Amino acid sequence: LAAPTTAAAKPANPEIILATTTSTQDSGLLDVLVPLFQNQTGYTVKTVAVGSGQAMSMGERGEADVLLVHSPDAEQKFMGGGNGVQRRLVMHNDFLIIGPASDPAKIKGAKSAVEALKKIADSKAVFISRGDNSGTDALEKKLFGQAGGVPKGQPWYQETGQGMGATLNVANEKDGYTITDRATYLARKKDLKLEPMVEGDAPLLNIYHVIEVNPNKSAKINAAGGKAFADFMVAAATQQAIGAFGKDKFGQALFVPDAGKKLEDVGK
């Protein structure tokens, strides 16, 4: 995805606010894509990396022009509330349950994420939760619910209230288990002693959509800029760049491009 030799002329309203997840920031993907977008279009992007829940709250308040998020249930509620005008599939990777090599809860190789979390709860092994209303946090709470209930208040279950990178650091320091997206784990792996324990279970699929915020939410919303960024994310050249990202550094792509696919075909 070669950058053009001359930058594009600035649009009439050149600044856009992108509210996105910490995983797209922590993995380094946005460090590649945002400069390409800016050079191609003349827009300037202000990136706000928060949990998906916070990103959608920004959209509901009209404080962002476009969202890049990965919390499907919450996204559908967001769209159903009239907060977005278009939601498009961009890419996926997957979540991992990681933990210390000693594996005190004996979950390594478990086929089911729910089974693994039940074993963690039964053994009262340290589990570090993001606790930040992110897409990752929403998935974890959903899986713990299926395993018997979210163990809030239990001393072994600790919430950081922070993003993925910071939560990985806390889990690493405390020899705890946590759920992480694969991209952030691979980007931070060299600094971690935690190892993948459970992966490949269908509920661990991690799907990202780009959403244009409804301009009716605020007169300040840059609808043209939001659409330009969303169009860029699903463009063929960008999808190619997403599919290549990470291969040179990690030996594998950190994300799988999905634009144009049916949702039911993702991950197959």
Summary of the structure (lengths in Angstrom):
residues: 268
radius of gyration: 18.8
end to end distance: 26.0
largest distance: 59.8
contacts: 923
relative contact order: 0.22
helix: 42%
strand: 22%
